[in-house]
Amino acid sequence: MSNTIAVVGSINADLMIHVQRHPQPGETLHGSGGLILPGGKGANQAVAAALLGGDVHMVGAVGDDANAGPATSRLRSAGVDLDQMRVHPGPTGLAVVVVDARGENNIIVIAGANDSMDAVAVQEADEVITQASVVVLQGEIPRSGIERAAELTTGRLVVNLAPVLEVDRSVIMAADPLVVNEHEASLTLELLGCAVEPVAGGVGKHEDELAMARRLLKEGVPSVVLTLGADGALVGDGDSLTSVPSPTVLAVDTTGAGDAFVGALATRLALGWSLRDSAAFAARVGAFACTATGAQPSYPTEHDVLPEVG
Ligand code: RIB
């Protein structure tokens, strides 16, 4: 097996819009920005991993429109192998990303060419996926493509179920780790048919998230990384469940910070680091990615100084 990372997932053009605050339903607001930046959870993770030294292959699709260029510009400059990137007739995936003055975003995604990444399309990249030491999946391509990629994986499978979509239980049970935020953890547990009651008041911070991470592990997920934004992440495998902190930064735009986390995590797992150490490194990369606008343009290279936990 080679020491490569295969990211099987989405490639988008992100239309970035800045507003003072998010609009109410029916309200019109003035905004600024309007730039098209490279995005998509899969491409973001691939770029983050490549900038941090990973040997990364992207398995995905763009359309044959004008947005394909900007969507793939950073993949190319970061040195991601695009031999398994298909061009599908029609539009490239498009995300409308609205960021407010606090750096919080709302995103609407139009799948475009990402919808062509079904089991048949993923199968065409079987060699790259089978030979990768780490395969990374997210939830922005069709279910059948995700399931086929998981079946083809012989290395370590990182499943970032974002957004959560209904996939075969076997995908979640092969995730080592499953990377989810609190909302995704809750929806994943619903998918698995597990109810986790909210912990009654008066207990410590993140008790609900701890309960969800424990339950996912108990259900049989090999390992779990439950991300907590500015509070870092819970990391669990086997019998151990610990937390890793995140450095404190002044957040300008959180878009794609979770993807930077996943890409960084994959690079360290590919190097043989422990899950906990990989997640601690990933939390620092995720924090760095909050300090500038956009997803991929905010990602650190190997030469950048990452923020320290304080
Ligand atoms: O996670 C951030 C990403 O989600 C954006 O880049 C956008 O394309 C959407 O896929």
py3Dmol code that shows the C-alpha trace and the ligand (Angstrom):
import py3Dmol

protein = """\
ATOM      1  CA  MET A   1       0.000   0.000   0.000  1.00  0.00           C
ATOM      2  CA  SER A   2       1.286   3.478  -0.858  1.00  0.00           C
ATOM      3  CA  ASN A   3       1.380   6.315   1.651  1.00  0.00           C
ATOM      4  CA  THR A   4      -1.229   8.323  -0.218  1.00  0.00           C
ATOM      5  CA  ILE A   5      -4.458   9.974   0.857  1.00  0.00           C
ATOM      6  CA  ALA A   6      -7.486   9.610  -1.414  1.00  0.00           C
ATOM      7  CA  VAL A   7     -10.236  12.156  -0.897  1.00  0.00           C
ATOM      8  CA  VAL A   8     -13.475  11.043  -2.518  1.00  0.00           C
ATOM      9  CA  GLY A   9     -15.908  13.930  -2.505  1.00  0.00           C
ATOM     10  CA  SER A  10     -17.226  17.263  -3.620  1.00  0.00           C
ATOM     11  CA  ILE A  11     -15.632  20.127  -5.531  1.00  0.00           C
ATOM     12  CA  ASN A  12     -17.471  23.466  -5.477  1.00  0.00           C
ATOM     13  CA  ALA A  13     -17.129  27.055  -6.501  1.00  0.00           C
ATOM     14  CA  ASP A  14     -17.937  29.162  -3.424  1.00  0.00           C
ATOM     15  CA  LEU A  15     -19.710  32.460  -4.050  1.00  0.00           C
ATOM     16  CA  MET A  16     -18.642  34.437  -0.964  1.00  0.00           C
ATOM     17  CA  ILE A  17     -20.979  37.118   0.360  1.00  0.00           C
ATOM     18  CA  HIS A  18     -20.284  39.222   3.463  1.00  0.00           C
ATOM     19  CA  VAL A  19     -23.089  40.763   5.501  1.00  0.00           C
ATOM     20  CA  GLN A  20     -23.222  42.576   8.815  1.00  0.00           C
ATOM     21  CA  ARG A  21     -25.816  40.087  10.006  1.00  0.00           C
ATOM     22  CA  HIS A  22     -27.765  37.247   8.413  1.00  0.00           C
ATOM     23  CA  PRO A  23     -31.121  38.259   6.864  1.00  0.00           C
ATOM     24  CA  GLN A  24     -34.497  37.351   8.367  1.00  0.00           C
ATOM     25  CA  PRO A  25     -36.932  35.440   6.111  1.00  0.00           C
ATOM     26  CA  GLY A  26     -38.277  37.858   3.500  1.00  0.00           C
ATOM     27  CA  GLU A  27     -35.656  40.518   4.258  1.00  0.00           C
ATOM     28  CA  THR A  28     -33.275  42.095   1.718  1.00  0.00           C
ATOM     29  CA  LEU A  29     -29.867  43.260   2.939  1.00  0.00           C
ATOM     30  CA  HIS A  30     -26.851  44.893   1.363  1.00  0.00           C
ATOM     31  CA  GLY A  31     -23.749  42.729   1.274  1.00  0.00           C
ATOM     32  CA  SER A  32     -20.249  42.852  -0.119  1.00  0.00           C
ATOM     33  CA  GLY A  33     -17.768  40.411  -1.605  1.00  0.00           C
ATOM     34  CA  GLY A  34     -19.085  38.424  -4.545  1.00  0.00           C
ATOM     35  CA  LEU A  35     -15.814  36.631  -5.256  1.00  0.00           C
ATOM     36  CA  ILE A  36     -15.810  33.036  -6.460  1.00  0.00           C
ATOM     37  CA  LEU A  37     -13.379  31.023  -4.344  1.00  0.00           C
ATOM     38  CA  PRO A  38     -12.490  27.314  -4.491  1.00  0.00           C
ATOM     39  CA  GLY A  39     -14.529  25.171  -2.108  1.00  0.00           C
ATOM     40  CA  GLY A  40     -16.471  21.961  -1.575  1.00  0.00           C
ATOM     41  CA  LYS A  41     -15.860  19.813   1.476  1.00  0.00           C
ATOM     42  CA  GLY A  42     -13.915  17.179  -0.449  1.00  0.00           C
ATOM     43  CA  ALA A  43     -11.697  19.651  -2.294  1.00  0.00           C
ATOM     44  CA  ASN A  44     -11.164  21.669   0.892  1.00  0.00           C
ATOM     45  CA  GLN A  45      -9.965  18.580   2.737  1.00  0.00           C
ATOM     46  CA  ALA A  46      -7.741  17.562  -0.162  1.00  0.00           C
ATOM     47  CA  VAL A  47      -6.144  21.016  -0.337  1.00  0.00           C
ATOM     48  CA  ALA A  48      -5.660  21.206   3.437  1.00  0.00           C
ATOM     49  CA  ALA A  49      -3.942  17.811   3.434  1.00  0.00           C
ATOM     50  CA  ALA A  50      -1.725  18.612   0.435  1.00  0.00           C
ATOM     51  CA  LEU A  51      -0.602  21.969   1.872  1.00  0.00           C
ATOM     52  CA  LEU A  52       0.469  20.122   5.020  1.00  0.00           C
ATOM     53  CA  GLY A  53       2.642  17.685   3.084  1.00  0.00           C
ATOM     54  CA  GLY A  54       0.188  14.914   2.178  1.00  0.00           C
ATOM     55  CA  ASP A  55       0.408  13.006  -1.096  1.00  0.00           C
ATOM     56  CA  VAL A  56      -3.217  13.554  -2.045  1.00  0.00           C
ATOM     57  CA  HIS A  57      -5.444  12.239  -4.845  1.00  0.00           C
ATOM     58  CA  MET A  58      -8.811  13.868  -5.451  1.00  0.00           C
ATOM     59  CA  VAL A  59     -11.625  11.665  -6.716  1.00  0.00           C
ATOM     60  CA  GLY A  60     -14.462  13.972  -7.757  1.00  0.00           C
ATOM     61  CA  ALA A  61     -16.139  15.854 -10.578  1.00  0.00           C
ATOM     62  CA  VAL A  62     -16.501  19.355 -11.947  1.00  0.00           C
ATOM     63  CA  GLY A  63     -18.806  20.601 -14.684  1.00  0.00           C
ATOM     64  CA  ASP A  64     -17.868  21.974 -18.093  1.00  0.00           C
ATOM     65  CA  ASP A  65     -18.732  25.561 -17.139  1.00  0.00           C
ATOM     66  CA  ALA A  66     -16.729  28.666 -16.220  1.00  0.00           C
ATOM     67  CA  ASN A  67     -16.764  27.796 -12.489  1.00  0.00           C
ATOM     68  CA  ALA A  68     -14.660  24.652 -12.996  1.00  0.00           C
ATOM     69  CA  GLY A  69     -11.480  26.763 -13.249  1.00  0.00           C
ATOM     70  CA  PRO A  70     -11.837  28.692  -9.981  1.00  0.00           C
ATOM     71  CA  ALA A  71     -13.152  25.577  -8.215  1.00  0.00           C
ATOM     72  CA  THR A  72      -9.963  23.648  -8.986  1.00  0.00           C
ATOM     73  CA  SER A  73      -7.360  26.442  -8.901  1.00  0.00           C
ATOM     74  CA  ARG A  74      -6.115  25.689  -5.391  1.00  0.00           C
ATOM     75  CA  LEU A  75      -6.249  21.911  -5.888  1.00  0.00           C
ATOM     76  CA  ARG A  76      -3.834  22.419  -8.772  1.00  0.00           C
ATOM     77  CA  SER A  77      -1.501  24.879  -7.050  1.00  0.00           C
ATOM     78  CA  ALA A  78      -1.377  22.726  -3.899  1.00  0.00           C
ATOM     79  CA  GLY A  79      -0.222  19.767  -5.981  1.00  0.00           C
ATOM     80  CA  VAL A  80      -3.244  17.496  -5.521  1.00  0.00           C
ATOM     81  CA  ASP A  81      -3.283  14.691  -8.114  1.00  0.00           C
ATOM     82  CA  LEU A  82      -6.347  15.262 -10.310  1.00  0.00           C
ATOM     83  CA  ASP A  83      -6.027  12.249 -12.618  1.00  0.00           C
ATOM     84  CA  GLN A  84      -9.267  10.893 -11.138  1.00  0.00           C
ATOM     85  CA  MET A  85     -11.226  14.128 -11.504  1.00  0.00           C
ATOM     86  CA  ARG A  86     -14.024  13.833 -14.046  1.00  0.00           C
ATOM     87  CA  VAL A  87     -15.564  16.576 -16.139  1.00  0.00           C
ATOM     88  CA  HIS A  88     -19.307  16.072 -16.244  1.00  0.00           C
ATOM     89  CA  PRO A  89     -21.519  17.974 -18.716  1.00  0.00           C
ATOM     90  CA  GLY A  90     -23.380  20.759 -16.864  1.00  0.00           C
ATOM     91  CA  PRO A  91     -22.584  23.076 -13.977  1.00  0.00           C
ATOM     92  CA  THR A  92     -19.824  22.700 -11.392  1.00  0.00           C
ATOM     93  CA  GLY A  93     -21.052  22.418  -7.791  1.00  0.00           C
ATOM     94  CA  LEU A  94     -21.872  25.853  -6.419  1.00  0.00           C
ATOM     95  CA  ALA A  95     -22.067  27.004  -2.813  1.00  0.00           C
ATOM     96  CA  VAL A  96     -23.495  30.360  -1.794  1.00  0.00           C
ATOM     97  CA  VAL A  97     -21.621  31.211   1.392  1.00  0.00           C
ATOM     98  CA  VAL A  98     -22.926  34.100   3.487  1.00  0.00           C
ATOM     99  CA  VAL A  99     -20.639  35.215   6.313  1.00  0.00           C
ATOM    100  CA  ASP A 100     -21.682  37.701   8.998  1.00  0.00           C
ATOM    101  CA  ALA A 101     -19.564  40.152  10.991  1.00  0.00           C
ATOM    102  CA  ARG A 102     -18.958  37.519  13.694  1.00  0.00           C
ATOM    103  CA  GLY A 103     -17.499  35.108  11.147  1.00  0.00           C
ATOM    104  CA  GLU A 104     -20.511  32.759  11.295  1.00  0.00           C
ATOM    105  CA  ASN A 105     -21.706  31.407   7.957  1.00  0.00           C
ATOM    106  CA  ASN A 106     -24.829  30.087   6.248  1.00  0.00           C
ATOM    107  CA  ILE A 107     -24.229  27.925   3.192  1.00  0.00           C
ATOM    108  CA  ILE A 108     -26.540  26.742   0.413  1.00  0.00           C
ATOM    109  CA  VAL A 109     -25.032  24.099  -1.871  1.00  0.00           C
ATOM    110  CA  ILE A 110     -26.147  23.192  -5.400  1.00  0.00           C
ATOM    111  CA  ALA A 111     -24.553  19.814  -6.117  1.00  0.00           C
ATOM    112  CA  GLY A 112     -24.055  20.189  -9.888  1.00  0.00           C
ATOM    113  CA  ALA A 113     -21.392  17.767 -11.143  1.00  0.00           C
ATOM    114  CA  ASN A 114     -20.922  16.324  -7.641  1.00  0.00           C
ATOM    115  CA  ASP A 115     -24.184  14.464  -8.210  1.00  0.00           C
ATOM    116  CA  SER A 116     -22.470  12.411 -10.921  1.00  0.00           C
ATOM    117  CA  MET A 117     -20.136  10.792  -8.346  1.00  0.00           C
ATOM    118  CA  ASP A 118     -22.196   7.647  -7.948  1.00  0.00           C
ATOM    119  CA  ALA A 119     -20.944   4.089  -7.443  1.00  0.00           C
ATOM    120  CA  VAL A 120     -20.081   3.685 -11.120  1.00  0.00           C
ATOM    121  CA  ALA A 121     -17.999   6.879 -11.215  1.00  0.00           C
ATOM    122  CA  VAL A 122     -16.218   6.040  -7.958  1.00  0.00           C
ATOM    123  CA  GLN A 123     -15.472   2.533  -9.207  1.00  0.00           C
ATOM    124  CA  GLU A 124     -13.443   4.087 -12.038  1.00  0.00           C
ATOM    125  CA  ALA A 125     -10.989   5.332  -9.400  1.00  0.00           C
ATOM    126  CA  ASP A 126     -10.738   1.924  -7.736  1.00  0.00           C
ATOM    127  CA  GLU A 127      -6.950   1.674  -7.979  1.00  0.00           C
ATOM    128  CA  VAL A 128      -6.299   5.018  -6.279  1.00  0.00           C
ATOM    129  CA  ILE A 129      -8.797   4.250  -3.514  1.00  0.00           C
ATOM    130  CA  THR A 130      -7.635   0.686  -2.920  1.00  0.00           C
ATOM    131  CA  GLN A 131      -3.986   1.707  -2.728  1.00  0.00           C
ATOM    132  CA  ALA A 132      -4.452   4.712  -0.432  1.00  0.00           C
ATOM    133  CA  SER A 133      -3.303   4.410   3.154  1.00  0.00           C
ATOM    134  CA  VAL A 134      -6.072   6.846   4.173  1.00  0.00           C
ATOM    135  CA  VAL A 135      -9.381   7.404   2.373  1.00  0.00           C
ATOM    136  CA  VAL A 136     -11.466  10.451   3.321  1.00  0.00           C
ATOM    137  CA  LEU A 137     -15.216  10.720   2.661  1.00  0.00           C
ATOM    138  CA  GLN A 138     -17.838  13.409   3.343  1.00  0.00           C
ATOM    139  CA  GLY A 139     -21.566  13.732   2.630  1.00  0.00           C
ATOM    140  CA  GLU A 140     -21.673  15.880  -0.505  1.00  0.00           C
ATOM    141  CA  ILE A 141     -21.737  13.156  -3.174  1.00  0.00           C
ATOM    142  CA  PRO A 142     -24.458  10.538  -3.726  1.00  0.00           C
ATOM    143  CA  ARG A 143     -24.927   7.779  -1.212  1.00  0.00           C
ATOM    144  CA  SER A 144     -23.954   5.069  -3.692  1.00  0.00           C
ATOM    145  CA  GLY A 145     -20.585   6.753  -4.365  1.00  0.00           C
ATOM    146  CA  ILE A 146     -19.824   6.991  -0.651  1.00  0.00           C
ATOM    147  CA  GLU A 147     -20.758   3.360  -0.083  1.00  0.00           C
ATOM    148  CA  ARG A 148     -18.660   2.152  -3.015  1.00  0.00           C
ATOM    149  CA  ALA A 149     -15.647   4.168  -1.843  1.00  0.00           C
ATOM    150  CA  ALA A 150     -15.968   2.647   1.637  1.00  0.00           C
ATOM    151  CA  GLU A 151     -16.153  -0.847   0.129  1.00  0.00           C
ATOM    152  CA  LEU A 152     -13.032  -0.231  -1.955  1.00  0.00           C
ATOM    153  CA  THR A 153     -11.015   1.068   1.007  1.00  0.00           C
ATOM    154  CA  THR A 154      -8.283  -1.217   2.282  1.00  0.00           C
ATOM    155  CA  GLY A 155      -6.461   1.461   4.287  1.00  0.00           C
ATOM    156  CA  ARG A 156      -7.818   3.636   7.078  1.00  0.00           C
ATOM    157  CA  LEU A 157     -11.243   5.163   6.414  1.00  0.00           C
ATOM    158  CA  VAL A 158     -12.000   8.662   7.688  1.00  0.00           C
ATOM    159  CA  VAL A 159     -15.712   9.464   7.378  1.00  0.00           C
ATOM    160  CA  ASN A 160     -16.716  13.079   7.876  1.00  0.00           C
ATOM    161  CA  LEU A 161     -20.488  12.692   7.661  1.00  0.00           C
ATOM    162  CA  ALA A 162     -21.089  16.329   6.736  1.00  0.00           C
ATOM    163  CA  PRO A 163     -23.780  16.929   5.812  1.00  0.00           C
ATOM    164  CA  VAL A 164     -25.351  13.820   7.295  1.00  0.00           C
ATOM    165  CA  LEU A 165     -27.047  11.701   4.677  1.00  0.00           C
ATOM    166  CA  GLU A 166     -28.510   8.237   4.916  1.00  0.00           C
ATOM    167  CA  VAL A 167     -25.726   5.764   4.169  1.00  0.00           C
ATOM    168  CA  ASP A 168     -25.481   2.073   4.814  1.00  0.00           C
ATOM    169  CA  ARG A 169     -24.666   1.293   8.454  1.00  0.00           C
ATOM    170  CA  SER A 170     -21.514  -0.486   7.266  1.00  0.00           C
ATOM    171  CA  VAL A 171     -19.972   2.852   6.212  1.00  0.00           C
ATOM    172  CA  ILE A 172     -20.375   4.298   9.698  1.00  0.00           C
ATOM    173  CA  MET A 173     -19.156   1.075  11.284  1.00  0.00           C
ATOM    174  CA  ALA A 174     -15.998   1.196   9.146  1.00  0.00           C
ATOM    175  CA  ALA A 175     -15.218   4.824  10.061  1.00  0.00           C
ATOM    176  CA  ASP A 176     -11.899   5.045  11.900  1.00  0.00           C
ATOM    177  CA  PRO A 177     -12.581   7.782  12.822  1.00  0.00           C
ATOM    178  CA  LEU A 178     -16.076   9.111  12.240  1.00  0.00           C
ATOM    179  CA  VAL A 179     -15.630  12.897  12.348  1.00  0.00           C
ATOM    180  CA  VAL A 180     -18.817  14.804  13.209  1.00  0.00           C
ATOM    181  CA  ASN A 181     -19.875  17.964  14.993  1.00  0.00           C
ATOM    182  CA  GLU A 182     -22.567  17.879  17.666  1.00  0.00           C
ATOM    183  CA  HIS A 183     -25.499  18.207  15.228  1.00  0.00           C
ATOM    184  CA  GLU A 184     -24.073  15.600  12.880  1.00  0.00           C
ATOM    185  CA  ALA A 185     -23.416  13.263  15.816  1.00  0.00           C
ATOM    186  CA  SER A 186     -27.039  13.527  16.869  1.00  0.00           C
ATOM    187  CA  LEU A 187     -28.318  12.889  13.313  1.00  0.00           C
ATOM    188  CA  THR A 188     -25.901   9.982  12.878  1.00  0.00           C
ATOM    189  CA  LEU A 189     -27.215   8.392  16.062  1.00  0.00           C
ATOM    190  CA  GLU A 190     -30.745   8.804  14.687  1.00  0.00           C
ATOM    191  CA  LEU A 191     -29.613   7.047  11.506  1.00  0.00           C
ATOM    192  CA  LEU A 192     -28.294   4.211  13.628  1.00  0.00           C
ATOM    193  CA  GLY A 193     -31.630   4.040  15.425  1.00  0.00           C
ATOM    194  CA  CYS A 194     -30.214   5.163  18.792  1.00  0.00           C
ATOM    195  CA  ALA A 195     -31.820   7.705  21.036  1.00  0.00           C
ATOM    196  CA  VAL A 196     -29.527   9.640  23.349  1.00  0.00           C
ATOM    197  CA  GLU A 197     -31.431  11.579  25.973  1.00  0.00           C
ATOM    198  CA  PRO A 198     -30.101  15.091  26.658  1.00  0.00           C
ATOM    199  CA  VAL A 199     -28.192  15.150  29.943  1.00  0.00           C
ATOM    200  CA  ALA A 200     -30.158  16.902  32.698  1.00  0.00           C
ATOM    201  CA  GLY A 201     -28.999  20.460  33.597  1.00  0.00           C
ATOM    202  CA  GLY A 202     -26.336  21.384  36.116  1.00  0.00           C
ATOM    203  CA  VAL A 203     -23.576  19.185  34.719  1.00  0.00           C
ATOM    204  CA  GLY A 204     -20.296  20.095  33.032  1.00  0.00           C
ATOM    205  CA  LYS A 205     -19.851  21.641  29.596  1.00  0.00           C
ATOM    206  CA  HIS A 206     -20.302  19.296  26.620  1.00  0.00           C
ATOM    207  CA  GLU A 207     -21.961  16.523  28.642  1.00  0.00           C
ATOM    208  CA  ASP A 208     -24.412  15.896  25.779  1.00  0.00           C
ATOM    209  CA  GLU A 209     -21.578  15.629  23.286  1.00  0.00           C
ATOM    210  CA  LEU A 210     -19.712  13.247  25.591  1.00  0.00           C
ATOM    211  CA  ALA A 211     -22.833  11.100  25.854  1.00  0.00           C
ATOM    212  CA  MET A 212     -23.183  11.034  22.065  1.00  0.00           C
ATOM    213  CA  ALA A 213     -19.526  10.137  21.508  1.00  0.00           C
ATOM    214  CA  ARG A 214     -19.803   7.339  24.071  1.00  0.00           C
ATOM    215  CA  ARG A 215     -22.948   6.038  22.424  1.00  0.00           C
ATOM    216  CA  LEU A 216     -21.383   6.023  18.945  1.00  0.00           C
ATOM    217  CA  LEU A 217     -18.445   4.019  20.302  1.00  0.00           C
ATOM    218  CA  LYS A 218     -20.797   1.668  22.136  1.00  0.00           C
ATOM    219  CA  GLU A 219     -22.727   1.087  18.914  1.00  0.00           C
ATOM    220  CA  GLY A 220     -19.487  -0.180  17.373  1.00  0.00           C
ATOM    221  CA  VAL A 221     -17.987   2.797  15.516  1.00  0.00           C
ATOM    222  CA  PRO A 222     -14.233   2.050  15.710  1.00  0.00           C
ATOM    223  CA  SER A 223     -13.271   5.606  16.646  1.00  0.00           C
ATOM    224  CA  VAL A 224     -14.940   8.992  16.907  1.00  0.00           C
ATOM    225  CA  VAL A 225     -13.782  12.588  16.710  1.00  0.00           C
ATOM    226  CA  LEU A 226     -16.598  14.886  17.811  1.00  0.00           C
ATOM    227  CA  THR A 227     -15.604  18.448  16.964  1.00  0.00           C
ATOM    228  CA  LEU A 228     -16.571  21.256  19.337  1.00  0.00           C
ATOM    229  CA  GLY A 229     -15.574  24.344  17.337  1.00  0.00           C
ATOM    230  CA  ALA A 230     -13.595  26.758  19.509  1.00  0.00           C
ATOM    231  CA  ASP A 231     -13.585  24.171  22.312  1.00  0.00           C
ATOM    232  CA  GLY A 232     -11.567  21.599  20.360  1.00  0.00           C
ATOM    233  CA  ALA A 233     -12.767  18.018  20.013  1.00  0.00           C
ATOM    234  CA  LEU A 234     -13.646  14.839  21.855  1.00  0.00           C
ATOM    235  CA  VAL A 235     -11.556  11.901  20.698  1.00  0.00           C
ATOM    236  CA  GLY A 236     -12.541   8.335  21.415  1.00  0.00           C
ATOM    237  CA  ASP A 237     -11.410   4.889  20.428  1.00  0.00           C
ATOM    238  CA  GLY A 238     -11.747   1.600  22.237  1.00  0.00           C
ATOM    239  CA  ASP A 239     -12.311   2.367  25.896  1.00  0.00           C
ATOM    240  CA  SER A 240     -10.710   5.798  25.942  1.00  0.00           C
ATOM    241  CA  LEU A 241     -12.525   9.076  25.434  1.00  0.00           C
ATOM    242  CA  THR A 242     -10.532  12.261  25.936  1.00  0.00           C
ATOM    243  CA  SER A 243     -10.687  15.846  24.774  1.00  0.00           C
ATOM    244  CA  VAL A 244      -8.220  17.941  22.816  1.00  0.00           C
ATOM    245  CA  PRO A 245      -8.281  21.734  23.141  1.00  0.00           C
ATOM    246  CA  SER A 246      -8.300  24.331  20.394  1.00  0.00           C
ATOM    247  CA  PRO A 247      -6.143  27.458  20.430  1.00  0.00           C
ATOM    248  CA  THR A 248      -8.044  30.702  20.910  1.00  0.00           C
ATOM    249  CA  VAL A 249      -8.012  32.882  17.793  1.00  0.00           C
ATOM    250  CA  LEU A 250      -9.910  35.900  16.547  1.00  0.00           C
ATOM    251  CA  ALA A 251     -12.313  34.265  14.081  1.00  0.00           C
ATOM    252  CA  VAL A 252     -12.817  36.188  10.847  1.00  0.00           C
ATOM    253  CA  ASP A 253     -14.575  33.450   8.865  1.00  0.00           C
ATOM    254  CA  THR A 254     -15.175  29.870  10.008  1.00  0.00           C
ATOM    255  CA  THR A 255     -16.004  28.630   6.477  1.00  0.00           C
ATOM    256  CA  GLY A 256     -14.143  25.404   5.768  1.00  0.00           C
ATOM    257  CA  ALA A 257     -12.417  25.292   9.173  1.00  0.00           C
ATOM    258  CA  GLY A 258     -13.927  21.859   9.810  1.00  0.00           C
ATOM    259  CA  ASP A 259     -12.586  20.686   6.459  1.00  0.00           C
ATOM    260  CA  ALA A 260      -9.114  21.977   7.330  1.00  0.00           C
ATOM    261  CA  PHE A 261      -9.403  19.932  10.532  1.00  0.00           C
ATOM    262  CA  VAL A 262     -10.274  16.760   8.609  1.00  0.00           C
ATOM    263  CA  GLY A 263      -7.553  17.251   5.980  1.00  0.00           C
ATOM    264  CA  ALA A 264      -4.941  17.870   8.675  1.00  0.00           C
ATOM    265  CA  LEU A 265      -6.124  14.845  10.646  1.00  0.00           C
ATOM    266  CA  ALA A 266      -5.751  12.637   7.557  1.00  0.00           C
ATOM    267  CA  THR A 267      -2.145  13.728   6.996  1.00  0.00           C
ATOM    268  CA  ARG A 268      -1.115  12.827  10.532  1.00  0.00           C
ATOM    269  CA  LEU A 269      -2.980   9.507  10.512  1.00  0.00           C
ATOM    270  CA  ALA A 270      -1.196   8.706   7.239  1.00  0.00           C
ATOM    271  CA  LEU A 271       2.092   9.347   9.049  1.00  0.00           C
ATOM    272  CA  GLY A 272       1.121   6.856  11.747  1.00  0.00           C
ATOM    273  CA  TRP A 273       0.388   9.366  14.522  1.00  0.00           C
ATOM    274  CA  SER A 274      -2.110   8.383  17.217  1.00  0.00           C
ATOM    275  CA  LEU A 275      -5.691   9.554  16.762  1.00  0.00           C
ATOM    276  CA  ARG A 276      -5.388  11.878  19.760  1.00  0.00           C
ATOM    277  CA  ASP A 277      -2.173  13.541  18.554  1.00  0.00           C
ATOM    278  CA  SER A 278      -3.590  13.821  15.031  1.00  0.00           C
ATOM    279  CA  ALA A 279      -6.739  15.504  16.378  1.00  0.00           C
ATOM    280  CA  ALA A 280      -4.708  17.892  18.555  1.00  0.00           C
ATOM    281  CA  PHE A 281      -2.723  18.940  15.477  1.00  0.00           C
ATOM    282  CA  ALA A 282      -5.933  19.208  13.431  1.00  0.00           C
ATOM    283  CA  ALA A 283      -7.498  21.512  16.032  1.00  0.00           C
ATOM    284  CA  ARG A 284      -4.602  23.949  15.617  1.00  0.00           C
ATOM    285  CA  VAL A 285      -4.982  23.825  11.822  1.00  0.00           C
ATOM    286  CA  GLY A 286      -8.753  24.369  12.127  1.00  0.00           C
ATOM    287  CA  ALA A 287      -8.153  27.407  14.360  1.00  0.00           C
ATOM    288  CA  PHE A 288      -5.666  28.836  11.836  1.00  0.00           C
ATOM    289  CA  ALA A 289      -8.286  28.436   9.093  1.00  0.00           C
ATOM    290  CA  CYS A 290     -10.718  30.694  11.002  1.00  0.00           C
ATOM    291  CA  THR A 291      -8.367  33.666  10.832  1.00  0.00           C
ATOM    292  CA  ALA A 292      -8.860  34.565   7.141  1.00  0.00           C
ATOM    293  CA  THR A 293     -11.696  34.725   4.619  1.00  0.00           C
ATOM    294  CA  GLY A 294     -12.886  31.738   2.614  1.00  0.00           C
ATOM    295  CA  ALA A 295     -12.147  28.059   2.931  1.00  0.00           C
ATOM    296  CA  GLN A 296      -9.043  27.042   0.958  1.00  0.00           C
ATOM    297  CA  PRO A 297      -7.425  30.522   0.885  1.00  0.00           C
ATOM    298  CA  SER A 298      -7.327  30.427   4.713  1.00  0.00           C
ATOM    299  CA  TYR A 299      -5.433  27.135   5.030  1.00  0.00           C
ATOM    300  CA  PRO A 300      -1.887  26.904   6.371  1.00  0.00           C
ATOM    301  CA  THR A 301       1.070  25.393   4.576  1.00  0.00           C
ATOM    302  CA  GLU A 302       3.747  23.326   6.280  1.00  0.00           C
ATOM    303  CA  HIS A 303       5.736  26.537   6.756  1.00  0.00           C
ATOM    304  CA  ASP A 304       3.079  28.559   8.553  1.00  0.00           C
ATOM    305  CA  VAL A 305       3.242  28.923  12.318  1.00  0.00           C
ATOM    306  CA  LEU A 306       0.131  27.378  13.840  1.00  0.00           C
ATOM    307  CA  PRO A 307      -1.535  28.952  16.874  1.00  0.00           C
ATOM    308  CA  GLU A 308      -0.655  27.329  20.190  1.00  0.00           C
ATOM    309  CA  VAL A 309      -3.097  26.217  22.839  1.00  0.00           C
ATOM    310  CA  GLY A 310      -2.937  28.749  25.465  1.00  0.00           C
TER     311      GLY A 310
END
"""
ligand_1 = """\
10
RIB
O -17.361 23.205 4.585
C -17.351 24.351 3.790
C -17.761 24.016 2.397
O -19.094 23.580 2.410
C -17.716 25.183 1.445
O -16.471 25.323 0.823
C -18.852 24.882 0.494
O -18.450 24.595 -0.801
C -19.618 23.724 1.111
O -19.383 22.541 0.478
"""
view = py3Dmol.view(width=600, height=400)
view.addModel(protein, "pdb")
view.setStyle({"model": 0}, {"cartoon": {"style": "trace"}})
view.addModel(ligand_1, "xyz")
view.setStyle({"model": 1}, {"stick": {}})
view.zoomTo()
view.show()
